[in-house]
Amino acid sequence: MAGDAEATKKRLLAAARAEFAQHGIAGARVDRIAAESGSNKAQIYHYFGSKDGLFDAVFNEIVVGTTSETPIDPLDLPEYAGKLFDRYEQDPEIQRLATWYRLERSTADDPLELIMASNKHKVEAIAKAQADGLLPSHYEPIVLLGLVLHLAALWAGMTPEYALMVSRTSTAERRKVVTDAVAALLKV
């Protein structure tokens, strides 16, 4: 029975991920998620409490995956940004879900602790590298992290019209722009 529950949760999370990526939190429909997962609405509420709880579980899964697959290396921030770029290229739903999260949850009173802890760890790693003289300190650690994160997501966050203009640019070329731009931030 426990295996069935875990399999059901996985199917619900996969269906919810696609639904939320396409329609956002407000536009997502639990009926469609239940149908796509071969489950029912009662199981969504049983396992996740609410549609918001289901979104949080989907988003948490993405955060856990991204932080574990792309740990920060403060001594090689260009490559860290490149690895984030790679993840966004391989899984475009990540940035779509992050955008929906920012749009629909930005006023949430309770920030996701996992993201807060991850950001704190990254800022501390950058600050230590700066204090040890291994990274330039012309940007505050929190600012440098923000610049690196945004540059990594540069291509994933563009408008469709801009995407058409740069569609002839290869993935390798776009990745190089990201890593070169981060490297330029580090020049003294």
Buried (B, 14 or more C-beta within 10 A) or exposed (E): EEEEEEEBBEBBBBBBBBBBBEEBBEEBEBEBBBEBBEBBBEBBBEBBEEBEEBBBBBBBBBBEEBBEEBEBEBEBBBBBBBBBBBBBBEBEBBBBBBBBBEEBBEEEEEEBEEBEEBBEEBBEBBBEBBEEEEBEBEBEBBEBBBBBBEBBBBBBEBEEEEEEEEEEEEEEEBBBBBBEBBBEBBEE
